[in-house]
């Protein structure tokens, strides 16, 4: 399901206009992204957890060139489905 299909589905499930549905969805997405950036972690109970984490720099050996290189530290984001949500998907629950 793509974004437009999701808007149509959301509209049908909640009995609202497509414009209002798209506005609500976009506000949630925007707020979720900004909250993860600002707070470092957002944990929505029984649904999803988004968090920002920092990797450490490391030195690795390249066997092909016989050289060592340094991989710099990076800031990454991880988004995981919570177990209750994942189990619901696996069991086919609605």
Buried (B, 14 or more C-beta within 10 A) or exposed (E): EEEEEEBBEBBEEEEBEEEEBBEBBEEEEEEBEEEBEEEEEBEEEEEBBBBBEEEEEEEEEEEEEEEEEEEEEEEEEEEEBBEEBEEBEEEEEE
